[in-house]
Amino acid sequence: MSDSSIKPIVLYGHGPTPNPRKVQIILEELDLPYTVKDVELSELKQAPFTNINPNGRLPAIEDPNTGISLWESGAIIQYLIETYDKKEALTYTSIPEKYQLNQWLMFQMSGQGPYFGQAAWFKHYHPEKVPSAVERYVREVERVIGVLDGWLQKHKFLVGDKLTYVDLAFVPWSAGVPWLDSDKTIDMAKYPAYSKWLGDMLARDSVKKVTGS
Ligand SMILES: N[C@@H](CCC(=O)N[C@@H](CS)C(=O)NCC(=O)O)C(=O)O
């Protein structure tokens, strides 16, 4: 049961886009009330949306409880956790864990999101076929999966001994791998620890609700 004293947080998203889904999974996990405002991609780079996010991308949030509006999915997730996860269900405030959480979130934001995004772009949206670009980005997707698998062979979670927001932050882009590598050039059997970790998260109610699977 969500806390009725909390007013619904507004999440700006669009269809199945991965970065808004990162935020939505955290809203679900924390049982926070929220509404999703669907913004057409053609409206992102102009006012009124650029008044909320001058970078003209999704997600963004407006929180009527604090008057704060934010963009960049990693910053939004950290805000939601610090503001609403007082029981530390998905986080740690102890040291070194809080820095390790930041480390993995930075890796997700800089190493996973942009590279998986470019792989998707060159595979599915770029107007010309550029096989060398597809190869470069899909191999980088595989390299990132390999980094995660190497860690997860020795650790159940990315940080500490419980699921945290950084594990969940990797879900939406990871869930898109079968689509962005539709030719199956990545042999997932080589990454069993990663596959188990991801499979466990995909089975969570919060994730199933957000991904519709
Ligand atoms: N680093 C940003 C990336 C945001 C981003 O690229 N969002 C995509 C949707 S997943 C978007 O808005 N694409 C539309 C566009 O670039 O015009 C974040 O994590 O919030």
The ligand as a MOL file (V3000), in Angstrom:
LIG
                    3D

  0  0  0     0  0            999 V3000
M  V30 BEGIN CTAB
M  V30 COUNTS 20 19 0 0 0
M  V30 BEGIN ATOM
M  V30 1 N 21.4370 10.1720 -20.2780 0
M  V30 2 C 20.0290 10.3540 -20.4730 0
M  V30 3 C 19.6280 9.7600 -21.8280 0
M  V30 4 C 18.2050 10.1300 -22.1690 0
M  V30 5 C 17.7730 9.5900 -23.5490 0
M  V30 6 O 18.5870 9.4690 -24.4660 0
M  V30 7 N 16.4830 9.2840 -23.6360 0
M  V30 8 C 15.9280 8.8040 -24.8750 0
M  V30 9 C 14.8120 7.8210 -24.5640 0
M  V30 10 S 15.4090 6.3390 -23.8300 0
M  V30 11 C 15.3100 9.9650 -25.6320 0
M  V30 12 O 14.7830 10.8820 -25.0540 0
M  V30 13 N 15.3520 9.8900 -26.9720 0
M  V30 14 C 14.7110 10.8370 -27.8250 0
M  V30 15 C 15.6650 11.8540 -28.3920 0
M  V30 16 O 16.8720 11.7510 -28.1840 0
M  V30 17 O 15.1690 12.7700 -29.0670 0
M  V30 18 C 19.2620 9.6760 -19.3210 0
M  V30 19 O 19.7020 8.6120 -18.8750 0
M  V30 20 O 18.2300 10.2100 -18.8830 0
M  V30 END ATOM
M  V30 BEGIN BOND
M  V30 1 1 1 2
M  V30 2 1 2 3
M  V30 3 1 2 18
M  V30 4 1 3 4
M  V30 5 1 4 5
M  V30 6 2 5 6
M  V30 7 1 5 7
M  V30 8 1 7 8
M  V30 9 1 8 9
M  V30 10 1 8 11
M  V30 11 1 9 10
M  V30 12 2 11 12
M  V30 13 1 11 13
M  V30 14 1 13 14
M  V30 15 1 14 15
M  V30 16 2 15 16
M  V30 17 1 15 17
M  V30 18 2 18 19
M  V30 19 1 18 20
M  V30 END BOND
M  V30 END CTAB
M  END
